[in-house]
Amino acid sequence: MQKIRGCSGSSFWRQREGVIRVRDGSRERGPAAMLPWRGYARIAASVSNAAMIWYIYGFYLLSIDWGLFGQLQHLQHGESPRMTDYIWARNFDAAFKHLRLFSFSAAMLPSLDVYLFLGVPGSVVHLVLERDRVTWLQSFLKLRTPCCSAHRAARWLEMYYWSLVLGSLSFLMLARVHIDMSWPHYFCSASGLLFTTTALCLYLVMPFQVALVGADGCSEWLAQAKRWVFPSLWLVLGLTAMCFASALWKCERLGDDRPSLVFGVLETITITGYQLVLGVFVVDDRMMARTRVAPLKAD
């Protein structure tokens, strides 16, 4: 058993099976030999979930009578178009009614079984693959960064992963906590948005990026992360900001079909963006398939 370079005297030992590459001549043995399927599973899960999302929302849009667009919502005499007025008056039922049109939550209502039976398997696949990728990345960092940086990065990656888990579970609960259950539904939606956005932000600003600059064997990982992963994260966070801005516009123009449609489309694109981010991690799956963490010389 060999101690990890830079962690002499620490508890970081190379004893996790499948984390260190084992050589037998020119061939590689162990779990790494079975990894190429991960990329295909990840892409299939992302494509399946994205197709399910747009099937649900497209089916909903086709059910709209577009000849009445602009008149699909009607404010009763004396009703305010501003959400804050309903909040101050504690008239939440009326506010929730005006928020429904063109939202993905409303689109889900006639397709809850589709959302459940297609969304759950895809999400489970993503979470399983992310657990293994995070574990691999933690080991990768332990071998190539100073001990204190590796400890901090490992904790950061754990926070990222469990934020992603909580966000995914919150969104999956919407299959049963639907929009007719207004308060629980909006709580789950807000929780899913909060935890998922937190996960993306945590990954984007992870402190190990600086520590990896110039580290042995890290240039390839950093290059592909900067080329594919980080731009995807910025894109989805930008879409999230646009979605939030459109939500504020909608809340100031209740009864107006145009802000509702803009918000609904941006909301659906943002949800699809989460699948893009999880799918783009296939670049790490390819690196894992090619090699686990290469062995180091003994101290």
LINKA-V395397 format. One record per residue. N is the residue number from 1. PHI is phi in radians with two decimals (999 if undefined). PSI is psi as a letter, one per 30 degrees, with the letter a starting at -180 (* if undefined). OMEGA is omega in whole degrees, 0 to 359 (999 if undefined). Layout:
BEGIN
N,PHI,PSI,OMEGA
N,PHI,PSI,OMEGA
END
This chain:
BEGIN
1,999,k,185
2,-2.01,k,176
3,-1.39,l,183
4,-1.38,k,179
5,-1.04,k,180
6,1.56,f,181
7,-2.24,h,180
8,-0.99,k,180
9,1.47,f,180
10,-1.61,a,181
11,-1.65,g,180
12,-1.43,j,180
13,-2.08,k,182
14,-1.52,i,183
15,-2.32,g,178
16,-1.40,k,183
17,-1.12,k,177
18,1.52,f,181
19,-1.46,e,179
20,-1.71,k,181
21,-1.25,k,178
22,-1.95,k,184
23,-1.74,k,172
24,-2.33,i,189
25,1.21,b,180
26,-1.83,g,183
27,-1.77,l,181
28,-1.90,k,181
29,-1.98,l,175
30,1.60,a,186
31,-1.03,f,183
32,-1.04,f,182
33,-1.21,f,185
34,-1.82,g,191
35,-1.51,f,184
36,-0.96,f,181
37,-1.17,f,184
38,-1.09,e,180
39,-1.06,e,179
40,-1.14,e,179
41,-1.13,e,180
42,-1.13,e,180
43,-1.11,e,179
44,-1.06,e,180
45,-1.14,e,180
46,-1.16,e,180
47,-1.14,e,179
48,-1.07,e,180
49,-1.15,e,179
50,-1.12,e,178
51,-1.12,e,178
52,-1.08,e,181
53,-1.07,e,183
54,-1.37,f,171
55,-1.11,e,181
56,-1.09,e,184
57,-1.29,e,177
58,-1.11,e,177
59,-1.05,e,179
60,-1.14,e,180
61,-1.11,e,179
62,-1.19,f,180
63,-1.44,f,181
64,-1.37,k,173
65,-1.46,j,187
66,-1.22,f,175
67,-1.17,f,179
68,-1.78,g,182
69,-1.04,k,186
70,1.77,f,179
71,-2.26,g,182
72,-1.28,f,178
73,-2.04,k,180
74,-2.29,k,172
75,-1.50,k,177
76,-1.21,l,180
77,-1.01,k,179
78,1.59,f,179
79,-1.34,k,181
80,-1.58,k,175
81,-1.49,g,184
82,-1.87,k,181
83,-1.07,e,183
84,-1.05,e,179
85,-1.15,e,177
86,-1.20,e,180
87,-1.15,e,180
88,-1.11,e,179
89,-1.47,f,182
90,1.00,h,179
91,-1.73,i,187
92,-1.26,e,181
93,-1.07,e,179
94,-1.14,e,179
95,-1.12,e,180
96,-1.10,e,179
97,-1.09,e,181
98,-1.30,f,181
99,-1.44,f,188
100,-1.19,e,192
101,-1.01,k,176
102,1.19,g,178
103,-1.37,l,177
104,-1.15,f,178
105,-1.08,e,178
106,-1.20,e,180
107,-1.13,e,181
108,-1.19,f,192
109,-0.94,e,178
110,-1.44,f,184
111,-2.24,h,183
112,-1.12,e,180
113,-1.18,e,177
114,-1.09,e,179
115,-1.06,e,182
116,-1.25,e,189
117,-1.36,f,175
118,-1.73,e,183
119,-1.27,e,183
120,-1.12,e,179
121,-1.05,e,179
122,-1.09,e,179
123,-1.18,e,178
124,-1.11,e,178
125,-1.03,e,181
126,-1.08,e,182
127,-1.18,e,177
128,-1.14,e,179
129,-1.13,e,179
130,-1.19,e,177
131,-1.04,e,181
132,-1.24,e,179
133,-1.16,e,179
134,-1.11,e,178
135,-1.08,e,177
136,-1.08,e,182
137,-1.16,e,176
138,-1.07,e,178
139,-1.17,e,177
140,-1.01,e,181
141,-1.27,e,180
142,-1.07,e,182
143,-1.48,f,190
144,-2.19,g,179
145,-2.24,l,177
146,-1.00,l,187
147,-0.98,e,183
148,-1.15,e,178
149,-1.15,e,180
150,-1.14,e,177
151,-1.03,e,182
152,-1.14,e,180
153,-1.12,e,179
154,-1.08,e,177
155,-1.13,e,180
156,-1.10,e,179
157,-1.15,e,177
158,-1.13,e,177
159,-1.09,e,177
160,-1.03,e,186
161,-1.13,e,184
162,-1.28,f,171
163,-1.15,e,177
164,-1.11,e,178
165,-1.07,e,181
166,-1.11,e,177
167,-1.11,e,180
168,-1.13,e,179
169,-1.12,e,179
170,-1.10,e,179
171,-1.20,e,180
172,-1.17,e,179
173,-1.10,f,180
174,-1.15,f,177
175,-1.13,f,178
176,-1.99,f,177
177,-1.66,i,188
178,-1.48,a,190
179,-1.18,f,176
180,-1.23,f,174
181,-1.78,i,198
182,-0.95,e,185
183,-1.08,e,178
184,-1.06,e,181
185,-1.11,e,181
186,-1.21,f,175
187,-1.15,e,179
188,-1.13,e,179
189,-1.09,e,180
190,-1.13,e,179
191,-1.13,e,178
192,-1.08,e,179
193,-1.13,e,182
194,-1.11,e,184
195,-1.20,e,180
196,-1.19,e,178
197,-1.12,e,177
198,-1.07,e,179
199,-1.06,e,180
200,-1.11,e,179
201,-1.15,e,179
202,-1.06,e,181
203,-1.19,e,184
204,-1.21,e,185
205,-1.87,g,181
206,-1.01,k,186
207,-1.22,f,185
208,-1.26,f,182
209,-1.05,e,180
210,-1.19,e,182
211,-1.13,f,183
212,-1.42,f,182
213,-1.09,k,179
214,1.44,f,180
215,-1.25,k,183
216,-1.08,k,176
217,1.37,g,185
218,-1.80,f,186
219,-1.09,e,181
220,-1.16,e,180
221,-1.08,e,180
222,-1.11,e,182
223,-1.10,e,181
224,-1.27,e,176
225,-1.16,e,180
226,-1.23,f,182
227,-1.42,e,188
228,-2.05,e,190
229,-1.29,e,185
230,-1.10,e,175
231,-1.06,e,178
232,-1.14,e,178
233,-1.11,e,179
234,-1.10,e,179
235,-1.06,e,183
236,-1.22,e,176
237,-1.15,e,175
238,-1.12,e,176
239,-1.10,e,178
240,-1.09,e,178
241,-1.12,e,178
242,-1.12,e,178
243,-1.11,e,178
244,-1.11,e,179
245,-1.11,e,179
246,-1.19,e,176
247,-1.14,e,177
248,-1.13,e,177
249,-1.08,e,179
250,-1.08,e,181
251,-1.19,f,177
252,-1.59,f,183
253,-2.31,h,177
254,-1.04,k,183
255,1.61,f,179
256,-1.74,k,184
257,-1.22,e,186
258,-1.15,e,176
259,-1.06,e,179
260,-1.14,e,179
261,-1.18,e,179
262,-1.04,e,180
263,-1.09,e,182
264,-1.07,e,180
265,-1.17,e,179
266,-1.14,e,178
267,-1.07,e,181
268,-1.19,e,177
269,-1.11,e,180
270,-1.13,e,177
271,-1.08,e,176
272,-1.13,e,178
273,-1.05,e,176
274,-1.06,e,178
275,-1.19,e,176
276,-1.07,e,181
277,-1.08,e,180
278,-1.15,e,179
279,-1.29,e,184
280,-1.23,f,175
281,-1.19,g,174
282,-1.03,f,178
283,-1.11,e,175
284,-1.28,e,177
285,-1.05,e,178
286,-1.12,e,179
287,-1.18,e,177
288,-1.13,e,181
289,-1.20,e,182
290,-1.27,e,180
291,-2.87,k,165
292,-1.39,a,180
293,-1.30,k,184
294,-1.18,k,181
295,-1.21,l,180
296,-1.93,l,176
297,-1.28,l,178
298,-1.21,k,177
299,-1.17,*,999
END
